Amino acid sequence: MRKRLCCLIIACIMLCLSLGALAEDTAADGYVMAGFDDTQYRDWDSNKFFSRMEEKTGVRFSYRQYKNESDWTAAKEAMLRGGDLPDVLFKAALSSSEMIEMREKGVLIDLKPYLESCCPNLWALFQAHPEYLDAISLPDGSVVALPYIVSIPMQNYMWINKQWLKNLGLSEPTTAEELVQVLEAFRDQDPNRNGKQDEIPFGFLGPFDLKFLAHAFGMVANDYNIFVRDGEVCFMPLEENYRLFVTWCRDLYEAGLLDQNGFTASSAARQVTDSNQPATYGVILAPLAADVFRVDWSTDYDILQPLVYDGAQVYRDFAGQVLRGTFAVTSACQDPEKMLRWVDYLYSEAGSVLASVGLENEDYLIDPDGTWRLSDATQNNPYFTVSYLIDGGATMPGIQSDGFQRRFSGTSALQETLDRQEKVNALCVRPFPVYSLTRAQADTAAALQEKIGYLVDMRLAQWVLGEEEISDESFQRFYNELEEAGLPQFLAFWQDILNGL
């Protein structure tokens, strides 16, 4: 009996040891990564980027990939309610209010104490650019999510048809007056040489695009129509030059120089894919010309530099260099240092290239002159970007590989575009500093913006279309409507936010 009891005890001990070893093996098998990536056909489980990262770092993940933004939003809400936490959030798409709330409720940890020791690549960037670290820090000084950092931020550029300029013997316009002259030539002199008057001198999509042209009168504002001057929050539609800008746009529209469907067309409606159709746009507002035109057309367009007003140039910085909320570590993670060392590779040029171009000698080749080109296998694989890369879709953590991209072989067009982008970005200003809002603050701002922003955009469209007369009386009605909609409270709200930065 005693012998049988000893055997039973030994068996139990062995079972417990086996279960413990199994638990250790399971833990060693990988960490859990959750995030949002709606890129068509991309599957994180089979994507080569992650397997290549595993080879380099020894870190293995299992994945919870959300391909629908509403599902990802629901997943983040579930985490706030105490749901099962992954170890890291990748392509996290975290708003400032989500970061603040997840930090307060213990879902996300403060990464700042680990950055210097675990993230040498990112830390070097922060040392060179302290404003980057400031931009991702929450009001309490903590850092709960890492960014994507770009050397040349994407803007809503003015693209001008350089082939049309050449056909008509024109130079690029540098002022509002010169722009009008060029647009009149585009309207009247058949620059696309098809014998028809089908040219659209200046293309835009709604009030959002049109307000970028306010820079021609020295004005830039953010999506809330606000900017900061001498420490005070100002509202662009209250500026003296705003009426000059509105009148100018109205004159352009009446003269047929602005797209007559600019307030009603959708982005999809102006996409051009017909190979037999000639170019019809002279100047168009868009992040990339290829967003609107066929790729072979986009080489006919150059970025137009900001127009000079009162001896100076200024343009709105739309995206900024620091895109926040891309990578976070949760309180469930047992080894945050390892997670940060993993992601820090993406803040090196080598890591950025791996994410956006692929692996050297397999996906791309470097020639003796230092330029690079895609391999034959890559060029012939229509699923390469979704099967081998992680760039694209929701914003990833890391840096833009601008220096590497400039060494692309076989075309000077890319370098010329990058040079023009750099020139525009040197003139861009942020109308309002980077800020973080709590959920309550975000709700307050959204409720006021819903009324005030609508009034600004609606009245701008009515004035330009001629549905509303541009007069002292109509502007006074506009000011009264803004006050009734809560503009004083709106400006006070943003002044408080500015004062707290």
Backbone torsions as a table, in degrees:
resi	resn	phi	psi	omega
1	MET	NA	-43.3	-179.5
2	ARG	-64.7	-38.5	-179.8
3	LYS	-65.2	-42.1	-179.8
4	ARG	-65.8	-37.2	178.9
5	LEU	-65.2	-41.2	178.3
6	CYS	-62.4	-41.1	179.3
7	CYS	-63.1	-39.5	-179.9
8	LEU	-65.2	-41.6	179.1
9	ILE	-63.2	-44.0	179.4
10	ILE	-61.9	-41.3	179.4
11	ALA	-62.5	-41.0	178.7
12	CYS	-63.6	-41.5	179.2
13	ILE	-62.4	-44.8	-179.7
14	MET	-62.6	-38.4	178.8
15	LEU	-63.9	-43.8	179.5
16	CYS	-62.6	-41.1	178.3
17	LEU	-63.9	-38.3	179.4
18	SER	-66.0	-43.5	178.6
19	LEU	-63.4	-39.1	178.1
20	GLY	-64.1	-42.4	178.3
21	ALA	-64.0	-39.1	178.5
22	LEU	-62.8	-41.8	179.0
23	ALA	-62.9	-40.7	178.4
24	GLU	-64.3	-42.2	179.0
25	ASP	-62.4	-40.3	-179.8
26	THR	-64.3	-43.0	179.1
27	ALA	-64.2	-38.4	-179.2
28	ALA	-71.8	-18.0	-176.6
29	ASP	-69.1	-18.2	175.8
30	GLY	153.0	167.4	176.4
31	TYR	-103.3	167.4	-178.1
32	VAL	-105.7	127.4	178.2
33	MET	-115.8	131.9	176.7
34	ALA	-125.0	147.4	178.5
35	GLY	178.2	-179.3	-173.3
36	PHE	-113.1	122.1	175.7
37	ASP	-150.8	104.4	-177.3
38	ASP	-99.5	16.0	177.9
39	THR	-61.0	127.0	-174.5
40	GLN	-60.0	132.3	176.8
41	TYR	73.7	-2.0	178.4
42	ARG	-82.9	128.9	179.2
43	ASP	-126.3	115.4	-176.8
44	TRP	-59.8	-32.8	-177.8
45	ASP	-61.4	-31.3	-176.8
46	SER	-113.0	-0.4	-176.4
47	ASN	-69.4	131.3	-175.2
48	LYS	-66.8	-25.2	179.5
49	PHE	-56.5	-46.4	-176.4
50	PHE	-69.0	-39.1	178.9
51	SER	-68.1	-35.1	177.0
52	ARG	-68.9	-38.6	175.7
53	MET	-64.0	-36.2	177.7
54	GLU	-63.3	-41.0	178.4
55	GLU	-62.9	-36.4	-177.3
56	LYS	-79.0	-34.3	-171.0
57	THR	-113.1	-17.1	-175.9
58	GLY	77.0	6.4	-178.3
59	VAL	-97.8	127.0	-179.7
60	ARG	-113.7	139.0	179.1
61	PHE	-121.7	152.7	158.4
62	SER	-106.7	155.4	-164.5
63	TYR	-122.7	140.1	168.3
64	ARG	-119.1	87.1	-177.0
65	GLN	-92.2	127.0	178.1
66	TYR	-105.8	123.7	-175.4
67	LYS	-102.7	1.7	177.5
68	ASN	-125.8	129.0	-174.7
69	GLU	-61.5	-37.7	179.5
70	SER	-66.7	-34.9	176.9
71	ASP	-66.6	-39.1	178.8
72	TRP	-67.5	-39.4	176.6
73	THR	-61.1	-42.7	178.3
74	ALA	-64.5	-37.1	179.2
75	ALA	-65.3	-40.5	177.7
76	LYS	-66.2	-38.5	176.6
77	GLU	-63.1	-38.7	179.1
78	ALA	-63.9	-37.5	177.0
79	MET	-62.0	-39.5	178.9
80	LEU	-65.4	-28.0	-179.7
81	ARG	-87.6	5.8	177.5
82	GLY	97.9	18.5	179.1
83	GLY	-71.2	172.6	-178.8
84	ASP	-60.8	124.6	-175.5
85	LEU	-95.7	137.9	167.5
86	PRO	-76.3	179.9	176.4
87	ASP	-82.0	-42.2	-177.7
88	VAL	-136.3	156.1	172.1
89	LEU	-111.6	123.0	-176.5
90	PHE	-121.0	137.3	-169.3
91	LYS	52.0	52.1	-166.3
92	ALA	-75.4	-23.1	179.5
93	ALA	49.2	50.7	-177.9
94	LEU	-90.2	127.4	172.5
95	SER	-78.9	165.1	179.6
96	SER	-62.1	-38.0	-179.9
97	SER	-67.4	-36.5	176.5
98	GLU	-66.0	-40.9	179.3
99	MET	-62.8	-44.7	-179.3
100	ILE	-62.4	-46.4	-177.0
101	GLU	-68.1	-40.8	179.5
102	MET	-67.2	-31.1	175.9
103	ARG	-70.3	-45.8	-178.1
104	GLU	-63.2	-34.5	-177.1
105	LYS	-93.2	7.6	174.0
106	GLY	76.9	15.6	178.7
107	VAL	-76.6	-42.5	-179.2
108	LEU	-112.2	147.4	-179.7
109	ILE	-98.1	161.1	175.8
110	ASP	-78.9	119.9	-177.6
111	LEU	-88.9	-12.8	-172.6
112	LYS	-57.2	-40.9	-179.3
113	PRO	-64.2	-18.8	-176.1
114	TYR	-96.7	-14.3	-166.4
115	LEU	-63.4	-45.7	-175.5
116	GLU	-64.2	-40.0	-175.4
117	SER	-85.2	-31.0	-173.3
118	CYS	-103.4	-16.9	-174.1
119	CYS	-127.8	69.1	-176.9
120	PRO	-61.7	-35.8	-180.0
121	ASN	-68.1	-48.1	179.5
122	LEU	-67.9	-39.1	-178.6
123	TRP	-63.9	-36.5	177.2
124	ALA	-62.8	-38.2	176.5
125	LEU	-64.5	-41.2	179.5
126	PHE	-66.5	-34.9	178.9
127	GLN	-68.2	-37.7	179.5
128	ALA	-76.8	-28.9	-177.6
129	HIS	-134.4	80.4	-179.3
130	PRO	-56.8	-25.1	179.5
131	GLU	-64.6	-25.5	177.4
132	TYR	-65.3	-45.2	179.1
133	LEU	-65.7	-40.1	177.3
134	ASP	-60.0	-38.4	-175.6
135	ALA	-66.7	-28.8	-177.3
136	ILE	-100.3	-3.2	-179.5
137	SER	-81.2	138.5	175.8
138	LEU	-78.7	168.1	-178.6
139	PRO	-55.1	-28.4	179.4
140	ASP	-85.5	2.6	178.4
141	GLY	92.4	-8.5	-179.3
142	SER	-77.4	160.7	175.1
143	VAL	-124.8	109.5	-177.8
144	VAL	-108.0	-6.3	178.2
145	ALA	-148.6	139.7	-179.8
146	LEU	-91.6	160.0	-171.8
147	PRO	-105.1	176.2	161.0
148	TYR	-107.1	129.8	-175.0
149	ILE	-115.0	127.2	-178.6
150	VAL	-117.3	139.7	178.0
151	SER	-79.6	-32.6	178.4
152	ILE	-123.5	93.9	-178.2
153	PRO	-62.5	146.6	175.4
154	MET	-73.5	133.2	178.9
155	GLN	-122.3	171.9	173.1
156	ASN	-91.3	83.5	-171.3
157	TYR	-77.5	159.4	167.0
158	MET	-92.8	117.2	179.0
159	TRP	-103.2	128.0	-178.2
160	ILE	-116.1	140.6	-178.1
161	ASN	-75.6	100.7	-177.3
162	LYS	-70.1	-24.7	177.0
163	GLN	-68.3	-38.1	176.5
164	TRP	-65.1	-41.3	177.0
165	LEU	-58.9	-43.1	179.8
166	LYS	-65.3	-44.2	-179.2
167	ASN	-59.3	-34.7	-175.8
168	LEU	-100.1	0.6	179.5
169	GLY	66.5	37.8	-176.3
170	LEU	-108.0	153.9	172.8
171	SER	-97.2	159.9	177.2
172	GLU	-63.1	136.1	178.2
173	PRO	-70.9	146.9	179.5
174	THR	-120.3	-11.6	178.7
175	THR	-133.0	169.9	177.4
176	ALA	-60.5	-39.9	-179.9
177	GLU	-64.7	-43.5	178.6
178	GLU	-66.6	-35.5	177.1
179	LEU	-60.9	-43.9	178.9
180	VAL	-58.7	-43.3	-179.8
181	GLN	-62.8	-42.2	178.7
182	VAL	-65.8	-43.4	179.9
183	LEU	-63.7	-37.1	177.2
184	GLU	-64.0	-39.2	177.2
185	ALA	-66.6	-39.8	177.0
186	PHE	-61.6	-37.1	-179.4
187	ARG	-70.6	-38.8	-165.9
188	ASP	-103.4	-21.6	-166.6
189	GLN	-111.2	21.6	173.6
190	ASP	49.6	56.8	-175.5
191	PRO	-65.3	-23.1	178.3
192	ASN	-87.8	0.9	169.8
193	ARG	56.7	41.6	176.5
194	ASN	-111.9	6.1	177.8
195	GLY	74.7	12.1	-179.8
196	LYS	-124.8	153.6	175.3
197	GLN	-95.8	69.2	-176.6
198	ASP	-112.0	8.1	-178.0
199	GLU	-73.8	141.7	172.2
200	ILE	-109.3	103.4	-172.8
201	PRO	-56.7	-46.9	-178.0
202	PHE	-135.7	118.6	-179.8
203	GLY	-100.0	139.3	178.2
204	PHE	-151.2	164.9	176.9
205	LEU	-123.8	95.6	171.2
206	GLY	70.6	-176.7	-178.5
207	PRO	-59.9	-32.4	-179.1
208	PHE	-56.3	-53.1	179.0
209	ASP	-63.9	-45.1	-172.2
210	LEU	-60.6	-35.4	-177.7
211	LYS	-68.4	-16.4	173.3
212	PHE	-65.8	-26.6	178.5
213	LEU	-72.1	-11.3	178.0
214	ALA	-62.7	-16.8	177.5
215	HIS	-61.9	-24.6	178.4
216	ALA	-65.3	-12.2	176.4
217	PHE	-118.8	21.4	174.1
218	GLY	78.4	17.9	-175.7
219	MET	-119.4	133.2	170.7
220	VAL	-135.9	140.1	178.8
221	ALA	-145.4	163.0	179.8
222	ASN	-88.0	-169.0	-177.3
223	ASP	-62.8	-21.7	177.6
224	TYR	-89.1	5.4	-179.5
225	ASN	65.7	24.0	-179.2
226	ILE	-114.3	159.4	173.2
227	PHE	-153.6	168.0	-177.6
228	VAL	-111.3	131.7	175.1
229	ARG	-133.8	118.8	178.8
230	ASP	53.0	42.6	176.4
231	GLY	79.0	6.4	-179.0
232	GLU	-117.6	137.6	177.1
233	VAL	-77.4	126.1	-178.7
234	CYS	-119.6	156.7	-176.5
235	PHE	-115.1	116.0	-171.7
236	MET	-55.9	-41.7	179.8
237	PRO	-63.9	-12.0	176.0
238	LEU	-91.4	-5.9	-179.1
239	GLU	-72.2	147.4	-180.0
240	GLU	-59.3	-39.2	-177.7
241	ASN	-73.8	-11.8	-179.0
242	TYR	-63.5	-39.6	179.0
243	ARG	-66.6	-37.5	175.7
244	LEU	-61.4	-42.6	178.4
245	PHE	-62.4	-47.0	180.0
246	VAL	-60.7	-44.6	-179.7
247	THR	-62.7	-41.2	178.7
248	TRP	-61.5	-45.5	178.5
249	CYS	-62.6	-40.2	177.5
250	ARG	-60.9	-43.0	179.2
251	ASP	-64.6	-40.3	177.7
252	LEU	-61.9	-42.7	-178.5
253	TYR	-66.2	-45.7	-179.9
254	GLU	-61.1	-32.0	-178.7
255	ALA	-84.4	1.0	-179.6
256	GLY	75.3	21.6	-178.9
257	LEU	-93.1	-22.7	172.5
258	LEU	-98.1	147.3	177.6
259	ASP	-52.8	120.9	-177.9
260	GLN	-68.0	-16.4	177.6
261	ASN	-107.6	15.8	-174.1
262	GLY	-62.5	-25.9	-179.8
263	PHE	-93.0	-5.9	-176.0
264	THR	-122.7	-23.1	-177.8
265	ALA	-73.3	153.0	174.2
266	SER	-100.8	165.9	179.2
267	SER	-59.9	-40.0	-179.4
268	ALA	-66.5	-32.6	-175.6
269	ALA	-67.1	-25.8	-177.9
270	ARG	-100.2	6.0	173.8
271	GLN	-66.1	134.5	-178.1
272	VAL	-115.7	119.2	179.2
273	THR	-124.5	-13.9	-177.4
274	ASP	-69.3	117.5	-177.7
275	SER	-69.3	-17.9	179.9
276	ASN	-91.6	-8.7	-178.1
277	GLN	-86.8	131.9	178.1
278	PRO	-76.7	162.0	175.5
279	ALA	-62.3	138.0	-179.5
280	THR	-120.7	-11.6	-178.6
281	TYR	-98.7	131.9	175.3
282	GLY	-86.0	-53.9	175.1
283	VAL	-128.6	140.5	179.2
284	ILE	-144.7	144.1	177.0
285	LEU	-92.9	124.2	-179.6
286	ALA	-171.0	152.9	174.0
287	PRO	-60.8	-42.5	177.9
288	LEU	-136.1	140.0	176.5
289	ALA	-61.2	-32.7	-179.9
290	ALA	-68.4	-14.4	175.2
291	ASP	-68.4	-22.3	-174.3
292	VAL	-111.5	-41.1	-171.9
293	PHE	-107.6	168.0	169.6
294	ARG	-60.7	150.6	-175.7
295	VAL	-58.4	-38.1	-178.3
296	ASP	-69.0	-23.7	175.0
297	TRP	-76.7	-34.6	-171.5
298	SER	-60.6	-24.7	178.7
299	THR	-70.9	-13.1	176.4
300	ASP	-82.5	-4.7	-174.9
301	TYR	-113.8	138.7	174.6
302	ASP	-119.3	154.4	175.6
303	ILE	-72.5	125.3	176.6
304	LEU	-83.2	130.6	-179.3
305	GLN	-70.7	153.0	178.8
306	PRO	-53.3	142.9	-178.2
307	LEU	-75.4	147.4	-178.1
308	VAL	-82.5	131.3	173.5
309	TYR	-131.3	126.1	178.2
310	ASP	53.6	39.9	176.3
311	GLY	79.6	5.6	-177.4
312	ALA	-134.5	160.3	175.9
313	GLN	-121.0	138.4	177.1
314	VAL	-149.5	148.0	179.0
315	TYR	-147.2	154.0	-177.7
316	ARG	-77.0	127.6	170.6
317	ASP	-79.5	109.1	-173.4
318	PHE	-84.6	-49.7	-172.5
319	ALA	-98.4	-37.3	-176.0
320	GLY	81.9	164.6	-178.1
321	GLN	-80.9	-22.0	-174.5
322	VAL	-114.0	114.7	177.0
323	LEU	-103.4	114.6	-167.9
324	ARG	-87.5	167.7	168.0
325	GLY	73.9	33.2	-174.0
326	THR	-96.9	-26.5	-175.4
327	PHE	-147.3	131.5	-179.8
328	ALA	-143.4	157.5	177.8
329	VAL	-115.8	132.3	-177.5
330	THR	-90.1	167.9	179.1
331	SER	-70.9	-10.2	177.6
332	ALA	-80.2	-15.8	-174.9
333	CYS	-73.7	129.2	-179.4
334	GLN	-86.4	-13.5	-176.3
335	ASP	-141.4	70.3	-179.0
336	PRO	-61.3	-30.9	178.7
337	GLU	-59.5	-42.9	-179.8
338	LYS	-65.3	-38.1	179.5
339	MET	-65.0	-39.0	-178.7
340	LEU	-73.2	-35.7	174.8
341	ARG	-64.6	-35.4	177.6
342	TRP	-62.1	-51.2	-174.9
343	VAL	-73.3	-24.2	-178.0
344	ASP	-63.2	-25.6	178.1
345	TYR	-59.4	-30.2	-178.8
346	LEU	-73.7	-11.2	176.6
347	TYR	-94.7	13.2	170.9
348	SER	-108.0	160.9	178.1
349	GLU	-62.3	-40.3	-179.4
350	ALA	-59.8	-43.5	179.4
351	GLY	-67.4	-40.7	178.6
352	SER	-62.7	-41.6	178.9
353	VAL	-65.7	-41.3	178.1
354	LEU	-58.5	-40.2	-177.4
355	ALA	-74.8	-31.9	-170.9
356	SER	-110.7	-18.2	-179.0
357	VAL	-125.3	-39.4	177.8
358	GLY	124.0	-153.0	-172.9
359	LEU	-105.5	132.5	180.0
360	GLU	-62.0	142.4	179.5
361	ASN	72.6	-4.7	172.3
362	GLU	-115.7	-54.6	-177.5
363	ASP	-96.0	-28.7	177.7
364	TYR	-145.0	158.7	-178.0
365	LEU	-125.6	140.2	176.3
366	ILE	-102.4	123.4	-179.1
367	ASP	-83.9	164.0	-177.4
368	PRO	-56.0	-27.3	-179.2
369	ASP	-82.2	2.5	177.6
370	GLY	93.1	-9.7	175.9
371	THR	-79.9	163.3	-179.4
372	TRP	-129.8	158.7	179.7
373	ARG	-146.9	156.8	177.7
374	LEU	-73.2	146.3	177.4
375	SER	-71.7	163.2	178.8
376	ASP	-60.9	-40.1	-179.7
377	ALA	-62.2	-40.0	179.7
378	THR	-66.6	-45.8	-177.7
379	GLN	-64.1	-27.0	-178.2
380	ASN	-96.6	6.6	-178.7
381	ASN	-109.3	102.7	-178.2
382	PRO	-66.9	-15.5	-178.8
383	TYR	-104.6	14.7	-174.7
384	PHE	-59.5	-50.0	-174.0
385	THR	-62.9	-32.3	-178.8
386	VAL	-89.1	-17.8	-177.2
387	SER	-98.7	-24.8	-173.1
388	TYR	-119.9	-18.7	-175.2
389	LEU	-117.3	161.3	177.4
390	ILE	-117.3	-11.1	178.1
391	ASP	-66.3	149.1	-178.3
392	GLY	100.2	157.3	-175.0
393	GLY	77.1	-142.7	177.6
394	ALA	-60.9	152.3	-174.1
395	THR	-69.4	129.9	179.3
396	MET	-92.6	163.8	171.3
397	PRO	-76.6	155.9	177.5
398	GLY	131.1	-158.1	-179.4
399	ILE	-131.0	159.9	175.3
400	GLN	-80.0	131.0	-177.3
401	SER	-89.0	60.2	-174.7
402	ASP	-62.6	-45.9	-179.5
403	GLY	-59.2	-41.8	178.8
404	PHE	-67.4	-42.9	-178.4
405	GLN	-60.7	-33.6	-179.7
406	ARG	-65.8	-19.8	-178.7
407	ARG	-91.5	10.8	179.4
408	PHE	-62.9	135.3	-173.7
409	SER	-83.5	149.3	165.3
410	GLY	93.7	-3.3	178.9
411	THR	-151.4	139.2	174.7
412	SER	-97.9	-10.6	-176.6
413	ALA	-61.5	-39.7	-179.3
414	LEU	-63.1	-45.8	-179.6
415	GLN	-64.5	-38.9	178.0
416	GLU	-62.9	-41.7	178.6
417	THR	-64.7	-43.2	179.0
418	LEU	-62.6	-38.8	178.2
419	ASP	-62.9	-42.2	179.7
420	ARG	-68.6	-37.5	176.8
421	GLN	-62.2	-42.0	179.1
422	GLU	-61.0	-40.6	-179.6
423	LYS	-64.5	-42.2	177.9
424	VAL	-64.8	-45.2	-176.9
425	ASN	-63.2	-29.1	177.6
426	ALA	-66.2	-20.4	-179.2
427	LEU	-101.3	-6.0	-175.7
428	CYS	-78.2	144.7	176.0
429	VAL	-130.1	146.6	173.6
430	ARG	-82.8	118.8	-179.3
431	PRO	-61.5	-30.5	-177.9
432	PHE	-139.8	139.7	-178.7
433	PRO	-62.3	163.2	175.5
434	VAL	-63.3	136.2	-176.7
435	TYR	-141.1	164.8	175.2
436	SER	-127.4	133.7	179.5
437	LEU	-115.2	140.8	169.0
438	THR	-71.2	170.2	179.3
439	ARG	-61.3	-40.5	179.7
440	ALA	-64.6	-42.0	178.1
441	GLN	-65.2	-42.1	178.9
442	ALA	-62.0	-38.9	178.6
443	ASP	-65.6	-40.5	178.4
444	THR	-62.4	-48.1	-179.6
445	ALA	-62.0	-41.5	-178.0
446	ALA	-65.4	-40.4	-179.1
447	ALA	-64.7	-41.0	178.5
448	LEU	-71.8	-40.7	-179.4
449	GLN	-64.6	-33.3	179.7
450	GLU	-57.4	-38.2	179.7
451	LYS	-86.4	-46.5	-174.0
452	ILE	-72.6	-45.6	179.0
453	GLY	-61.8	-38.9	177.6
454	TYR	-62.5	-44.5	179.3
455	LEU	-60.7	-44.0	-179.8
456	VAL	-61.7	-48.7	-176.5
457	ASP	-69.4	-41.2	-179.6
458	MET	-63.7	-46.2	-177.9
459	ARG	-67.5	-37.5	176.9
460	LEU	-59.5	-45.9	179.4
461	ALA	-62.9	-43.8	-179.1
462	GLN	-63.5	-40.6	178.2
463	TRP	-65.3	-45.6	-177.0
464	VAL	-67.4	-40.2	-179.4
465	LEU	-74.5	-11.6	-178.3
466	GLY	84.7	10.9	178.3
467	GLU	-78.3	-17.2	179.4
468	GLU	-133.7	131.6	179.9
469	GLU	-70.2	139.2	174.4
470	ILE	-85.3	105.4	-175.2
471	SER	-152.7	169.1	176.5
472	ASP	-58.7	-41.0	-177.0
473	GLU	-65.3	-44.1	-177.4
474	SER	-68.7	-35.9	178.2
475	PHE	-69.4	-36.6	178.4
476	GLN	-66.3	-39.4	175.4
477	ARG	-60.2	-41.2	178.6
478	PHE	-60.4	-46.8	179.5
479	TYR	-62.4	-39.9	179.0
480	ASN	-64.6	-41.1	179.2
481	GLU	-64.5	-39.0	178.3
482	LEU	-63.4	-41.0	179.7
483	GLU	-65.6	-41.0	178.5
484	GLU	-65.4	-31.5	-179.6
485	ALA	-78.1	-7.8	175.6
486	GLY	105.7	24.5	-179.0
487	LEU	-58.5	-42.2	178.0
488	PRO	-57.7	-42.8	177.9
489	GLN	-66.1	-37.2	179.9
490	PHE	-61.7	-48.4	-179.3
491	LEU	-67.4	-37.5	177.4
492	ALA	-64.3	-39.5	178.4
493	PHE	-58.8	-50.2	-176.9
494	TRP	-71.5	-28.2	175.0
495	GLN	-65.9	-39.5	176.8
496	ASP	-63.4	-41.8	178.2
497	ILE	-62.3	-45.0	179.2
498	LEU	-62.5	-43.1	-179.3
499	ASN	-64.0	-26.3	-178.0
500	GLY	-86.6	-4.2	-178.5
501	LEU	-79.5	NA	NA
